[in-house]
């Protein structure tokens, strides 16, 4: 039973990867389930048994990316900003925020998989401005906001609205890096690190306790 479950999970991952690549390159509407099955090297019945129809397959791609992103982000946040990180000074907090930003930058801006999913979302919104399909990032944003609120309570930050401060943190780091280097295949790692370092520094200058 375990081997069958593992095989089924592997097929599911193959279908998601195949569909994501085909949807990005050809557009969701132009890709058939037959084409997805052929690219994934599985039967058409397998595609339908896992996802039902193309719309559910599209949403499964977004949900899978959100789950992966959430796990990655929580690992980064826990490693650098968790209670065990030994952050008791403004200098140490800036260092930890910089490490967090760099890990986010390397893991997200340089990721072909995540970039493909962002492209899918943009494609859907271009085709249908009213579409609400997106990669759910609320849990990640809330996790960062919780840490910002925590360090505000410790007197290391001055952020009355931790959720708003979170938006500013990402705008100064990850979002800026995406704008500067939109092609994950051509990311300049040194430039990326510089953007993350400068962004974290600017955030601390704006929200550091006075």
N, C-alpha and C positions, 0 to 999 in steps of 0.2 A: 504493500500500500504506500509506503514511504517513497519508493522509487517512482511509482505512478504519479504521486503528488509532485515530486521534484520534476518529472518530465513535463507534467502539465504546466507547472510554473515557468519552466524554460520556454515552452511554446508560447505562453502568454507574453513573456518578455520579448520574444522574437517578433510576435505580431505587433506589439506596441512600437517597437523600433522600426519595423518595416513601414507601418502606417504613418508614423511620424515623418519619416524621410520622404515618403511618396506624397503626403499631404503638403509638405513644405515645397517640394519641387514642382508639383503639378496642380496643386489646389485640391481641396477636399472634394468638391463637387465632381472633379474629373477622374477621381480615383475609384475604381471598382473594388469590391471585396475580393473578387478573383485576383486582381493585381496584388492586393495586400497578401493574400494567401501564397501566391507564387513567390513574392519577394521574401516572405518569412519561411518558405519551404515547408508549409503545412497545408493541410486540406482546407477547402472552403468551409467544410462542416466544423472544423476546429475553430475558425475565426468566428463563426456564428454562435457556436456553443459558449464561447468565452464572452462575447460582446453583444450579440443579438442583432445589432444593425450599425450602420456607419456613424450615426450621431452618437450612439453610446460608446463606440470605439474612440471617437474624437474626444469625448469627455473623459474617457478612461486615460487617455494620454495626458490630459491636463491633471487629473487626479493623481496619476502615478508620479508626475513631475513634482506636484505639491508634496506628496508623501516623502519622496526622496530629498527634496529641498528642506523639508521640516526636520528630517533626521540629521542631515548635514549641518543645518544651522544650529540645532540644539547641541550637537557635539562641539561646535566651535564656541558657542556661548558658554557652555559648561566648562570648557577647557580654559578659557581666558577670563571670563567674567563671573564664574561661579563662586560660591562661598569659600571654596578651597583654594582660590587663586591668590590669597594673601594680599588683597588690595586694601591698604590702610592709609595711602597718601595720594595726593593729586598727581604726583609724578608717576607713581605706579599705575594709577588709573589710566593716565594718558598712554602709557606703555601697553596696557592690556587692551584698550580700545584700538590702538594701532595694530596690534597683533590680530585682533578680531577682524578689523577691516581688511588686512592683507589676506587672511585666510578666505574671507568672503570673496574678495576680488579674484584670487587665483581659482577658487572653486566654482565661481559663477561666470565671471566675464570671459574666462578662457575655456568655458565648457561648450562643446559643440551641441551636446544634447539639450542643455537648457536654452541655448540660443535658438535652437530649432523650435522649441516650444513657444518661446516669446514671439518668434516669427509667425507661428500658427495663430496665436492670439491676435496679432496685428492684422494678419490676413483676414480673419473672421470679422474683425471690427471694420475693416475697409469694405468688405462685402455687405455687411449688415451693421450699420452704426448703432442699432438698438440691441445687438447681441450682448449678452452678459456673461459669456463664457470667459473664464480667466483661470490663472493658476492661483489658488488660494494661498495667501501669505499672511493672513491675519494672525495665526498662531506664532509665527516667527516674530512679527512686529510686536505682538503682546509680550513675548519673551524678552525682547530687547527693552521694551518699555518698563517691564518689571525690574530689570537690572538698573535702569536709569533711576527709577523711583527709589530703589534700594540705596544707590549711592547718593541720592539727594538726601535721604534720611540720615546717612552717615556724615553729611556735611561736605562731601567731596564734589557734588554738583549742585547747581541751582536751577532746577527745572520744575516749574510749577505745573506744567502739562507734559508729563513723561511721554505720552503718545505723540504729541507734536514734536518733541525733541527727537523721538525715534525717526520721524519723517525726515528731519533735518540731518540726522546722522547718515541715513541711507542716501539722501540727496547729495551730500558732500563727498561720499565715498563710492559706493557701488554704482549708483545711477550716473554719476559723473564719469566714471570709468567706462561704463557701457556707451555713453555718448562719445567719448574720446576714441574708443577702440571697439567699434561694433562688430568687427570680424573676428571670431574666436580663433581662426586659423592663423591670424597675423598679429596676435597680441604681443606687444613689447613688454616683457616681464618687468624690466627696470622702470619703465614709464608707469606701469600699473602700480608697482610698489610705491613710487613717488606720489602718485595720486592718492593712494590710500593713506600714506603717512601725512600728507598735507591736509587731507580731509579730516582725519582724526584730530590733528592739531587744531584745525579751525573749529571743530566741534567743541573741544575742551576750552578754547579761548572764549567761545560764545556762552557755554553753559558751566564753566568752572565756577566753583564757589568763590564769591568775592570776599 
